[in-house]
Each structure stands twice: as structure tokens, then as C-alpha cells.
Amino acid sequence: MNTSAEHTLAKVPEVTLVFWLIKIAATTLGETGGDAVSMSMNLGYLVGTVIFAVIFLAAVVAQVRAKGFHPFLYWTTIIATTTVGTTLADFADRSLGIGYAGGSSLLLALLLGSLFVWYRTLGSVSVNTVSLPKAEAFYWLTIMFSQTLGTALGDWTADTAGLGYAGAAIVFGGLLALVVAAYYWTSVSRTLLFWAAFILTRPLGAVVGDFLDKPLSAGGLALSRYSASAVLLAFMLAALLLFRQRAARTAH
């Protein structure tokens, strides 16, 4: 690839149907994988958060230092954000006693603050502009906040609001359907719709993950967290190998 072509490509994937399918699988994997470490391994939320935070930081550094878009590195970083988001949200909600509502409110403020500072600093929050280190830093910080918010929001909807895992999945699935409808039949900002969909896939993945591994008495299927995580990871790997992902083109 020549130099001029490289400068027209971002370091994130083109947004396609396969992108969203892998994203939902990654968010569900974040829930089952995070719970496997913090609960099944009995390490606790704090230790689990520290472990996944180290993995997340290492993945982000590798992603930022990379010269171009690398699908496996990108999705490894996404998985790292979902797992640290799961354990961090659970630590804040349960160990610190903030509660689902308090945790969701705090994380929503952090997410909106990150997007605001990103926009004021670089003039755009479009993923198509993620090709420089500063934009990447904002991108991954925003994603980490959105993944953590999604975990807290999913738990709040399923547990506190009393909708259960299936009910919460229907709610978030319905909201995603509205975003899709807005994409095809309105002139709403594509950047706004992208971030709305990106945020909503996380609580959807969270409640689906909980539905898979929570006990039957709690409304789940009581599947092994390790088995569920392995199947989700296998699906992601198959999708990446079968469907070639291209880098998104920048807006300029």
C-alpha cells in the first residue's frame, strides 16, 4: 500500500453487519469472561478489575503503536474493554455500594464528558477520524466508559427494574432496532447513531451473558462461564477468518 493510501485509512474497522455481530459477541464474552475470573475463579471484583485493566492498557498501547488496522489486535482490545468494564462496573455497583442507578449515572457522565472533550479537542468524534494517537486515546477511553456503563445499565434493567434477562434483552434489542430504523429512514447524524448503537450493544451483551451463565433460579440457563466464553470466542475467530475486515476510510 502506498503512503497516500495509508493516510486515507483509519485504524478501526469499517462498520458493517459483521462488525456489529462481532461486537455483540465481544460484549457478551466480556460479561461471561469477566464473571469467570471474578466469580468462578473467586478472585473478586477488585482483583479481576486490576488483571483486566493491565491487559486493557497493554492492548491499547499496542493498538496505538501499530502502523495500521489489524483486525485481531483491534478485537483483542475491544474484548479487553468489555471484560474490564464488567468487573469495574460490578466493583463500583456491589463492592463500593454505589448501586446500579448511581453507577450508571456516574458512568454516563464520564462517557458524555469524554465525548465532549474529544469533540472540543479534535472537532469530531467520528470513528472515521481515528488514525492519530490523540484520537485513538479518546476513542479507547470513550469505549471503556461505554462498556462499563453498559454493564451497569444492563444489570440495573434486568435486576433493579425487574425485567429479567429476557425482558432486558428485548428492551435493548428494541432500542437497537430503532437506531437501525433511524439510520435507514432519517437524516440523523451517522456519528450519533453509531455511538448510540455502540453503547446499546453493551447492555444487550451484558444481559445475554448473564442469561447464559446465571443459575436457573435467577432466570438464567446455568451454563458454564468457561464454556460460554469459549463458544463466543470461537464465533469471533470464525467471523474474523471468514469475513475479511477492511479499515474505515477517514472523512478527509
PASEBA-1860 file (N, C-alpha, C; in nm, 3 decimals):
! residues 252
1> MNTSAEHT> 0.084/-0.119/0.000/0.000/0.000/0.000/0.088/0.124/0.000 ~ 0.055/0.223/-0.083/0.138/0.341/-0.088/0.106/0.435/0.026 ~ 0.191/0.538/0.043/0.179/0.628/0.157/0.049/0.705/0.155 ~ 0.006/0.753/0.038/-0.117/0.830/0.032/-0.237/0.746/0.070 ~ -0.236/0.619/0.033/-0.347/0.529/0.070/-0.349/0.506/0.219 ~ -0.234/0.492/0.281/-0.229/0.467/0.423/-0.291/0.582/0.501 ~ -0.269/0.706/0.451/-0.320/0.821/0.523/-0.470/0.838/0.507 ~ -0.533/0.761/0.415/-0.677/0.772/0.398/-0.751/0.666/0.479
9> LAKVPEVT> -0.679/0.583/0.551/-0.741/0.476/0.628/-0.728/0.499/0.777 ~ -0.837/0.472/0.849/-0.834/0.480/0.995/-0.780/0.349/1.050 ~ -0.760/0.343/1.180/-0.708/0.222/1.244/-0.818/0.143/1.314 ~ -0.941/0.165/1.267/-1.057/0.093/1.317/-1.128/0.030/1.198 ~ -1.209/-0.074/1.219/-1.271/-0.143/1.105/-1.387/-0.065/1.043 ~ -1.412/-0.096/0.918/-1.530/-0.042/0.850/-1.654/-0.098/0.920 ~ -1.754/-0.013/0.937/-1.875/-0.053/1.008/-1.969/-0.126/0.913 ~ -1.983/-0.256/0.933/-2.069/-0.341/0.851/-2.154/-0.429/0.944
17> LVFWLIKI> -2.239/-0.511/0.884/-2.319/-0.604/0.965/-2.230/-0.699/1.044 ~ -2.123/-0.749/0.981/-2.031/-0.838/1.050/-1.967/-0.768/1.171 ~ -1.934/-0.640/1.155/-1.880/-0.563/1.266/-1.974/-0.569/1.386 ~ -2.103/-0.545/1.363/-2.198/-0.543/1.475/-2.218/-0.683/1.535 ~ -2.217/-0.787/1.452/-2.231/-0.923/1.505/-2.112/-0.958/1.595 ~ -1.991/-0.922/1.550/-1.873/-0.949/1.632/-1.876/-0.864/1.758 ~ -1.923/-0.740/1.746/-1.930/-0.651/1.862/-2.024/-0.707/1.969 ~ -2.140/-0.757/1.929/-2.234/-0.815/2.026/-2.173/-0.939/2.091
25> AATTLGET> -2.105/-1.022/2.011/-2.039/-1.141/2.066/-1.930/-1.100/2.165 ~ -1.855/-0.994/2.131/-1.748/-0.947/2.219/-1.802/-0.894/2.351 ~ -1.915/-0.822/2.345/-1.973/-0.769/2.470/-2.028/-0.881/2.557 ~ -2.085/-0.983/2.493/-2.134/-1.098/2.569/-2.017/-1.175/2.630 ~ -1.910/-1.190/2.553/-1.789/-1.254/2.603/-1.730/-1.176/2.720 ~ -1.737/-1.043/2.712/-1.688/-0.962/2.823/-1.760/-0.992/2.953 ~ -1.890/-1.018/2.943/-1.970/-1.049/3.061/-1.935/-1.186/3.116 ~ -1.936/-1.288/3.030/-1.908/-1.424/3.078/-1.762/-1.438/3.120
33> GGDAVSMS> -1.670/-1.375/3.044/-1.528/-1.383/3.079/-1.496/-1.308/3.206 ~ -1.554/-1.188/3.221/-1.532/-1.111/3.343/-1.585/-1.184/3.465 ~ -1.705/-1.242/3.453/-1.763/-1.318/3.565/-1.683/-1.444/3.594 ~ -1.627/-1.504/3.490/-1.547/-1.626/3.511/-1.427/-1.597/3.601 ~ -1.361/-1.485/3.576/-1.242/-1.450/3.655/-1.280/-1.402/3.795 ~ -1.376/-1.312/3.804/-1.409/-1.253/3.934/-1.493/-1.344/4.022 ~ -1.579/-1.428/3.960/-1.671/-1.510/4.038/-1.634/-1.659/4.036 ~ -1.622/-1.717/3.916/-1.592/-1.861/3.909/-1.455/-1.892/3.967
41> MNLGYLVG> -1.356/-1.805/3.941/-1.222/-1.824/3.997/-1.210/-1.769/4.138 ~ -1.316/-1.703/4.184/-1.321/-1.650/4.320/-1.214/-1.543/4.349 ~ -1.175/-1.469/4.248/-1.073/-1.366/4.268/-1.131/-1.234/4.317 ~ -1.261/-1.216/4.297/-1.324/-1.092/4.341/-1.320/-0.985/4.234 ~ -1.404/-0.882/4.252/-1.416/-0.777/4.150/-1.292/-0.689/4.142 ~ -1.232/-0.658/4.256/-1.115/-0.569/4.255/-0.996/-0.634/4.185 ~ -0.964/-0.758/4.222/-0.852/-0.828/4.159/-0.881/-0.849/4.010 ~ -1.005/-0.887/3.978/-1.042/-0.905/3.838/-1.025/-0.777/3.759
49> TVIFAVIF> -1.064/-0.664/3.819/-1.050/-0.535/3.752/-0.904/-0.501/3.727 ~ -0.819/-0.527/3.825/-0.676/-0.499/3.810/-0.616/-0.584/3.697 ~ -0.652/-0.712/3.694/-0.600/-0.802/3.590/-0.640/-0.753/3.451 ~ -0.770/-0.724/3.435/-0.818/-0.684/3.304/-0.774/-0.542/3.267 ~ -0.753/-0.457/3.368/-0.704/-0.321/3.339/-0.563/-0.326/3.282 ~ -0.480/-0.416/3.335/-0.344/-0.432/3.284/-0.348/-0.482/3.139 ~ -0.435/-0.580/3.112/-0.449/-0.632/2.976/-0.501/-0.522/2.883 ~ -0.598/-0.445/2.930/-0.654/-0.336/2.852/-0.549/-0.232/2.815
57> LAAVVAQV> -0.470/-0.190/2.913/-0.367/-0.089/2.888/-0.262/-0.141/2.790 ~ -0.223/-0.267/2.807/-0.124/-0.326/2.716/-0.180/-0.333/2.573 ~ -0.307/-0.370/2.560/-0.369/-0.379/2.428/-0.382/-0.242/2.363 ~ -0.418/-0.141/2.441/-0.431/-0.006/2.387/-0.296/0.047/2.340 ~ -0.192/0.024/2.419/-0.057/0.068/2.379/-0.017/0.002/2.248 ~ -0.043/-0.129/2.235/-0.010/-0.200/2.112/-0.092/-0.146/1.994 ~ -0.219/-0.117/2.021/-0.306/-0.064/1.916/-0.260/0.074/1.869 ~ -0.224/0.159/1.962/-0.179/0.294/1.929/-0.046/0.291/1.854
65> RAKGFHPF> 0.041/0.200/1.892/0.173/0.192/1.828/0.170/0.124/1.692 ~ 0.062/0.051/1.666/0.051/-0.018/1.536/0.045/0.084/1.422 ~ 0.100/0.048/1.309/0.107/0.139/1.195/-0.022/0.143/1.114 ~ -0.106/0.044/1.133/-0.231/0.039/1.057/-0.334/-0.044/1.129 ~ -0.443/-0.075/1.059/-0.551/-0.153/1.118/-0.518/-0.301/1.115 ~ -0.525/-0.366/1.231/-0.502/-0.510/1.243/-0.624/-0.571/1.314 ~ -0.709/-0.644/1.242/-0.835/-0.694/1.299/-0.821/-0.767/1.433 ~ -0.725/-0.860/1.443/-0.713/-0.938/1.566/-0.669/-0.851/1.683
73> LYWTTIIA> -0.581/-0.756/1.658/-0.539/-0.664/1.764/-0.654/-0.574/1.805 ~ -0.727/-0.524/1.707/-0.841/-0.437/1.738/-0.943/-0.508/1.826 ~ -0.981/-0.629/1.787/-1.086/-0.700/1.862/-1.034/-0.754/1.996 ~ -0.906/-0.779/2.006/-0.848/-0.812/2.137/-0.864/-0.694/2.232 ~ -0.842/-0.574/2.181/-0.857/-0.454/2.262/-1.003/-0.433/2.300 ~ -1.094/-0.459/2.208/-1.237/-0.448/2.238/-1.276/-0.545/2.349 ~ -1.230/-0.671/2.338/-1.261/-0.769/2.442/-1.205/-0.724/2.577 ~ -1.086/-0.664/2.574/-1.026/-0.614/2.698/-1.113/-0.505/2.761
81> TTTVGTTL> -1.172/-0.419/2.677/-1.259/-0.314/2.732/-1.387/-0.373/2.792 ~ -1.438/-0.480/2.730/-1.563/-0.537/2.781/-1.541/-0.613/2.912 ~ -1.428/-0.682/2.924/-1.402/-0.756/3.047/-1.370/-0.662/3.163 ~ -1.286/-0.561/3.139/-1.257/-0.465/3.247/-1.382/-0.385/3.279 ~ -1.466/-0.359/3.179/-1.592/-0.289/3.204/-1.685/-0.369/3.293 ~ -1.687/-0.501/3.272/-1.772/-0.588/3.354/-1.729/-0.587/3.500 ~ -1.601/-0.613/3.524/-1.554/-0.623/3.663/-1.553/-0.486/3.731 ~ -1.522/-0.379/3.656/-1.520/-0.244/3.714/-1.660/-0.201/3.754
89> ADFADRSL> -1.758/-0.226/3.667/-1.896/-0.190/3.700/-1.946/-0.269/3.820 ~ -1.916/-0.399/3.824/-1.958/-0.481/3.937/-1.890/-0.435/4.066 ~ -1.764/-0.395/4.057/-1.693/-0.346/4.175/-1.756/-0.217/4.227 ~ -1.788/-0.126/4.135/-1.849/0.001/4.175/-1.991/-0.020/4.230 ~ -2.068/-0.103/4.161/-2.208/-0.123/4.200/-2.223/-0.202/4.330 ~ -2.141/-0.307/4.345/-2.161/-0.400/4.456/-2.061/-0.382/4.569 ~ -1.933/-0.374/4.537/-1.831/-0.363/4.642/-1.829/-0.223/4.704 ~ -1.842/-0.119/4.621/-1.840/0.018/4.674/-1.977/0.063/4.721
97> GIGYAGGS> -2.080/-0.014/4.686/-2.214/0.018/4.733/-2.280/0.136/4.663 ~ -2.231/0.174/4.546/-2.292/0.286/4.474/-2.429/0.248/4.420 ~ -2.445/0.120/4.387/-2.571/0.074/4.333/-2.576/0.090/4.182 ~ -2.669/0.019/4.118/-2.678/0.022/3.973/-2.714/0.161/3.921 ~ -2.812/0.226/3.986/-2.853/0.359/3.940/-2.741/0.460/3.956 ~ -2.675/0.458/4.072/-2.565/0.551/4.095/-2.449/0.526/4.002 ~ -2.415/0.399/3.985/-2.305/0.363/3.895/-2.335/0.402/3.751 ~ -2.459/0.377/3.707/-2.497/0.412/3.569/-2.491/0.562/3.548
105> SLLLALLL> -2.538/0.638/3.646/-2.538/0.785/3.634/-2.395/0.839/3.626 ~ -2.308/0.787/3.712/-2.168/0.831/3.713/-2.100/0.798/3.581 ~ -2.121/0.676/3.532/-2.056/0.633/3.409/-2.112/0.706/3.287 ~ -2.241/0.738/3.289/-2.298/0.816/3.179/-2.235/0.954/3.174 ~ -2.215/1.014/3.291/-2.150/1.146/3.296/-2.007/1.139/3.243 ~ -1.934/1.033/3.280/-1.797/1.016/3.231/-1.794/0.994/3.080 ~ -1.889/0.916/3.029/-1.896/0.889/2.886/-1.924/1.017/2.808 ~ -2.025/1.092/2.852/-2.060/1.216/2.782/-1.947/1.317/2.793
113> GSLFVWYR> -1.880/1.318/2.909/-1.767/1.408/2.927/-1.653/1.374/2.832 ~ -1.626/1.245/2.815/-1.521/1.201/2.725/-1.552/1.242/2.581 ~ -1.677/1.221/2.537/-1.716/1.259/2.402/-1.708/1.411/2.382 ~ -1.747/1.486/2.485/-1.744/1.632/2.477/-1.601/1.683/2.462 ~ -1.510/1.634/2.548/-1.371/1.678/2.542/-1.307/1.634/2.410 ~ -1.339/1.514/2.364/-1.288/1.465/2.235/-1.331/1.558/2.123 ~ -1.460/1.595/2.122/-1.510/1.682/2.016/-1.448/1.821/2.023 ~ -1.437/1.875/2.144/-1.380/2.009/2.158/-1.231/2.011/2.122
121> TLGSVSVN> -1.163/1.901/2.144/-1.019/1.894/2.117/-0.988/1.872/1.970 ~ -1.061/1.778/1.905/-1.029/1.739/1.768/-1.134/1.779/1.665 ~ -1.250/1.829/1.712/-1.351/1.876/1.619/-1.442/1.770/1.563 ~ -1.423/1.643/1.601/-1.507/1.535/1.552/-1.493/1.414/1.644 ~ -1.602/1.339/1.659/-1.596/1.212/1.734/-1.627/1.096/1.639 ~ -1.616/1.120/1.511/-1.639/1.016/1.411/-1.528/0.911/1.418 ~ -1.567/0.784/1.411/-1.466/0.678/1.414/-1.380/0.680/1.290 ~ -1.428/0.743/1.185/-1.351/0.750/1.061/-1.228/0.840/1.073
129> TVSLPKAE> -1.218/0.912/1.182/-1.102/1.001/1.202/-1.000/0.941/1.298 ~ -1.023/0.816/1.339/-0.933/0.753/1.437/-0.811/0.696/1.365 ~ -0.713/0.782/1.343/-0.591/0.739/1.277/-0.467/0.796/1.346 ~ -0.485/0.894/1.435/-0.374/0.955/1.506/-0.380/0.918/1.654 ~ -0.266/0.916/1.725/-0.262/0.873/1.864/-0.361/0.945/1.956 ~ -0.375/1.077/1.940/-0.465/1.152/2.028/-0.610/1.108/2.006 ~ -0.649/1.089/1.880/-0.785/1.043/1.851/-0.805/0.901/1.904 ~ -0.703/0.817/1.892/-0.713/0.680/1.943/-0.729/0.677/2.095
137> AFYWLTIM> -0.657/0.766/2.164/-0.668/0.772/2.309/-0.810/0.806/2.351 ~ -0.869/0.906/2.285/-1.008/0.942/2.315/-1.102/0.827/2.279 ~ -1.076/0.764/2.166/-1.161/0.654/2.118/-1.167/0.541/2.221 ~ -1.051/0.497/2.268/-1.049/0.384/2.360/-1.097/0.422/2.499 ~ -1.072/0.544/2.542/-1.125/0.589/2.671/-1.277/0.592/2.666 ~ -1.331/0.645/2.557/-1.476/0.652/2.541/-1.537/0.513/2.536 ~ -1.472/0.422/2.465/-1.522/0.285/2.456/-1.520/0.218/2.594 ~ -1.413/0.239/2.670/-1.405/0.178/2.802/-1.519/0.228/2.892
145> FSQTLGTA> -1.548/0.359/2.887/-1.659/0.413/2.966/-1.791/0.354/2.918 ~ -1.808/0.341/2.785/-1.935/0.290/2.733/-1.955/0.143/2.770 ~ -1.847/0.065/2.771/-1.858/-0.076/2.807/-1.893/-0.091/2.956 ~ -1.832/-0.008/3.038/-1.860/-0.014/3.181/-2.002/0.031/3.209 ~ -2.045/0.139/3.143/-2.183/0.187/3.157/-2.281/0.078/3.115 ~ -2.252/0.011/3.005/-2.342/-0.092/2.955/-2.363/-0.204/3.055 ~ -2.257/-0.243/3.124/-2.269/-0.348/3.226/-2.362/-0.303/3.337 ~ -2.339/-0.183/3.389/-2.421/-0.131/3.499/-2.566/-0.113/3.454
153> LGDWTADT> -2.586/-0.061/3.333/-2.720/-0.039/3.282/-2.794/-0.170/3.258 ~ -2.722/-0.269/3.207/-2.784/-0.399/3.185/-2.826/-0.464/3.315 ~ -2.739/-0.459/3.417/-2.772/-0.515/3.548/-2.889/-0.442/3.611 ~ -2.890/-0.308/3.598/-2.999/-0.229/3.657/-3.133/-0.265/3.592 ~ -3.133/-0.278/3.460/-3.257/-0.308/3.389/-3.308/-0.447/3.421 ~ -3.217/-0.544/3.425/-3.258/-0.683/3.449/-3.295/-0.708/3.595 ~ -3.217/-0.650/3.688/-3.237/-0.678/3.831/-3.323/-0.575/3.902 ~ -3.276/-0.452/3.909/-3.347/-0.349/3.985/-3.483/-0.316/3.924
161> AGLGYAGA> -3.487/-0.301/3.792/-3.613/-0.269/3.724/-3.704/-0.391/3.715 ~ -3.650/-0.510/3.743/-3.730/-0.631/3.748/-3.773/-0.688/3.615 ~ -3.705/-0.651/3.507/-3.744/-0.703/3.377/-3.689/-0.842/3.348 ~ -3.589/-0.883/3.424/-3.527/-1.012/3.398/-3.436/-1.004/3.277 ~ -3.360/-1.109/3.253/-3.263/-1.108/3.144/-3.331/-1.105/3.007 ~ -3.435/-1.185/2.990/-3.505/-1.188/2.861/-3.573/-1.055/2.835 ~ -3.639/-1.001/2.937/-3.708/-0.873/2.922/-3.612/-0.760/2.889 ~ -3.497/-0.758/2.959/-3.397/-0.654/2.933/-3.340/-0.669/2.792
169> AIVFGGLL> -3.318/-0.793/2.748/-3.266/-0.816/2.613/-3.364/-0.763/2.508 ~ -3.494/-0.782/2.532/-3.595/-0.732/2.439/-3.594/-0.579/2.436 ~ -3.577/-0.516/2.553/-3.573/-0.369/2.560/-3.455/-0.314/2.479 ~ -3.336/-0.367/2.506/-3.217/-0.315/2.437/-3.216/-0.354/2.289 ~ -3.269/-0.473/2.259/-3.282/-0.511/2.119/-3.378/-0.419/2.044 ~ -3.487/-0.381/2.112/-3.582/-0.289/2.052/-3.523/-0.151/2.029 ~ -3.443/-0.104/2.125/-3.377/0.026/2.109/-3.278/0.024/1.994 ~ -3.206/-0.088/1.980/-3.115/-0.102/1.866/-3.191/-0.102/1.734
177> ALVVAAYY> -3.308/-0.163/1.733/-3.390/-0.165/1.611/-3.433/-0.022/1.574 ~ -3.461/0.060/1.675/-3.496/0.200/1.649/-3.378/0.276/1.589 ~ -3.257/0.246/1.638/-3.138/0.310/1.582/-3.119/0.270/1.435 ~ -3.141/0.142/1.406/-3.130/0.094/1.268/-3.234/0.164/1.179 ~ -3.356/0.177/1.230/-3.461/0.245/1.154/-3.424/0.391/1.128 ~ -3.366/0.456/1.229/-3.325/0.595/1.213/-3.213/0.606/1.109 ~ -3.127/0.506/1.103/-3.016/0.507/1.006/-3.070/0.501/0.863 ~ -3.169/0.417/0.840/-3.219/0.397/0.704/-3.326/0.499/0.661
185> WTSVSRTL> -3.400/0.553/0.757/-3.515/0.635/0.719/-3.514/0.778/0.772 ~ -3.404/0.821/0.832/-3.394/0.960/0.877/-3.259/1.016/0.838 ~ -3.241/1.145/0.861/-3.114/1.211/0.830/-3.036/1.240/0.958 ~ -3.066/1.168/1.065/-2.994/1.186/1.192/-2.845/1.159/1.170 ~ -2.760/1.234/1.238/-2.615/1.220/1.226/-2.572/1.074/1.237 ~ -2.496/1.028/1.137/-2.446/0.890/1.139/-2.350/0.868/1.254 ~ -2.275/0.970/1.291/-2.184/0.957/1.406/-2.263/0.937/1.534 ~ -2.371/1.013/1.552/-2.457/0.998/1.670/-2.518/0.859/1.674
193> LFWAAFIL> -2.566/0.812/1.560/-2.629/0.680/1.555/-2.527/0.569/1.583 ~ -2.403/0.587/1.532/-2.300/0.488/1.559/-2.277/0.473/1.709 ~ -2.257/0.586/1.778/-2.229/0.578/1.921/-2.349/0.527/2.000 ~ -2.470/0.562/1.955/-2.590/0.509/2.021/-2.594/0.357/2.010 ~ -2.568/0.306/1.889/-2.568/0.161/1.868/-2.454/0.096/1.944 ~ -2.337/0.159/1.941/-2.221/0.103/2.009/-2.247/0.089/2.158 ~ -2.308/0.191/2.217/-2.337/0.189/2.361/-2.444/0.085/2.392 ~ -2.549/0.076/2.309/-2.660/-0.014/2.337/-2.623/-0.162/2.322
201> TRPLGAVV> -2.524/-0.193/2.237/-2.484/-0.333/2.223/-2.423/-0.386/2.352 ~ -2.366/-0.297/2.436/-2.303/-0.345/2.559/-2.403/-0.397/2.660 ~ -2.509/-0.321/2.697/-2.606/-0.380/2.790/-2.677/-0.501/2.732 ~ -2.695/-0.502/2.599/-2.755/-0.620/2.536/-2.665/-0.740/2.558 ~ -2.535/-0.724/2.534/-2.441/-0.832/2.558/-2.434/-0.872/2.704 ~ -2.447/-0.772/2.793/-2.439/-0.799/2.937/-2.555/-0.888/2.983 ~ -2.677/-0.855/2.940/-2.792/-0.933/2.985/-2.795/-1.070/2.917 ~ -2.749/-1.078/2.791/-2.741/-1.209/2.725/-2.637/-1.297/2.794
209> GDFLDKPL> -2.522/-1.236/2.831/-2.419/-1.310/2.903/-2.469/-1.360/3.038 ~ -2.541/-1.273/3.109/-2.598/-1.315/3.238/-2.702/-1.424/3.219 ~ -2.783/-1.414/3.113/-2.884/-1.515/3.085/-2.819/-1.651/3.061 ~ -2.702/-1.650/2.996/-2.634/-1.775/2.967/-2.578/-1.842/3.092 ~ -2.518/-1.762/3.183/-2.444/-1.826/3.293/-2.504/-1.813/3.433 ~ -2.614/-1.740/3.446/-2.674/-1.729/3.580/-2.756/-1.854/3.612 ~ -2.776/-1.884/3.743/-2.850/-2.005/3.783/-2.994/-2.004/3.731 ~ -3.050/-2.123/3.720/-3.188/-2.136/3.677/-3.283/-2.061/3.770
217> SAGGLALS> -3.252/-2.062/3.899/-3.337/-1.995/3.997/-3.338/-1.844/3.979 ~ -3.235/-1.791/3.912/-3.226/-1.646/3.889/-3.272/-1.610/3.748 ~ -3.323/-1.707/3.675/-3.373/-1.680/3.541/-3.273/-1.705/3.429 ~ -3.159/-1.767/3.463/-3.057/-1.794/3.362/-3.060/-1.938/3.314 ~ -2.963/-1.974/3.230/-2.955/-2.110/3.177/-2.854/-2.196/3.251 ~ -2.779/-2.134/3.343/-2.681/-2.205/3.427/-2.572/-2.274/3.346 ~ -2.534/-2.214/3.232/-2.425/-2.271/3.154/-2.291/-2.235/3.218 ~ -2.191/-2.316/3.192/-2.058/-2.287/3.243/-2.007/-2.157/3.181
225> RYSASAVL> -1.953/-2.068/3.266/-1.896/-1.943/3.214/-1.779/-1.970/3.121 ~ -1.702/-2.073/3.153/-1.588/-2.108/3.069/-1.634/-2.158/2.932 ~ -1.735/-2.244/2.930/-1.786/-2.298/2.804/-1.848/-2.188/2.718 ~ -1.930/-2.104/2.783/-1.995/-1.996/2.709/-1.891/-1.901/2.650 ~ -1.787/-1.870/2.728/-1.681/-1.781/2.680/-1.606/-1.844/2.563 ~ -1.580/-1.974/2.572/-1.508/-2.043/2.465/-1.588/-2.043/2.335 ~ -1.719/-2.065/2.345/-1.804/-2.066/2.225/-1.809/-1.927/2.162 ~ -1.822/-1.824/2.244/-1.827/-1.687/2.193/-1.694/-1.648/2.127
233> LAFMLAAL> -1.584/-1.688/2.189/-1.453/-1.659/2.132/-1.435/-1.733/1.999 ~ -1.481/-1.857/1.992/-1.471/-1.935/1.869/-1.553/-1.869/1.758 ~ -1.670/-1.817/1.793/-1.754/-1.748/1.694/-1.683/-1.625/1.639 ~ -1.621/-1.547/1.729/-1.549/-1.427/1.686/-1.433/-1.463/1.594 ~ -1.357/-1.564/1.630/-1.243/-1.606/1.548/-1.290/-1.653/1.410 ~ -1.399/-1.729/1.407/-1.452/-1.777/1.280/-1.497/-1.660/1.192 ~ -1.564/-1.563/1.253/-1.611/-1.447/1.177/-1.494/-1.367/1.121 ~ -1.388/-1.352/1.200/-1.272/-1.277/1.155/-1.198/-1.348/1.043
241> LLFRQRAA> -1.197/-1.482/1.048/-1.127/-1.559/0.946/-1.209/-1.571/0.817 ~ -1.340/-1.578/0.830/-1.426/-1.599/0.713/-1.463/-1.470/0.642 ~ -1.471/-1.360/0.718/-1.513/-1.233/0.660/-1.402/-1.130/0.678 ~ -1.337/-1.096/0.570/-1.226/-1.003/0.575/-1.273/-0.864/0.615 ~ -1.208/-0.807/0.714/-1.243/-0.672/0.758/-1.146/-0.571/0.699 ~ -1.201/-0.461/0.654/-1.121/-0.353/0.599/-1.119/-0.235/0.695 ~ -1.015/-0.156/0.687/-1.008/-0.035/0.768/-1.108/0.068/0.719 ~ -1.164/0.143/0.813/-1.257/0.250/0.776/-1.180/0.361/0.705
249> RTAH> -1.244/0.424/0.611/-1.179/0.536/0.542/-1.207/0.664/0.618 ~ -1.106/0.749/0.631/-1.121/0.874/0.704/-1.209/0.970/0.624 ~ -1.258/1.072/0.696/-1.351/1.166/0.634/-1.281/1.264/0.541 ~ -1.147/1.269/0.543/-1.078/1.368/0.460/-0.994/1.300/0.351
END
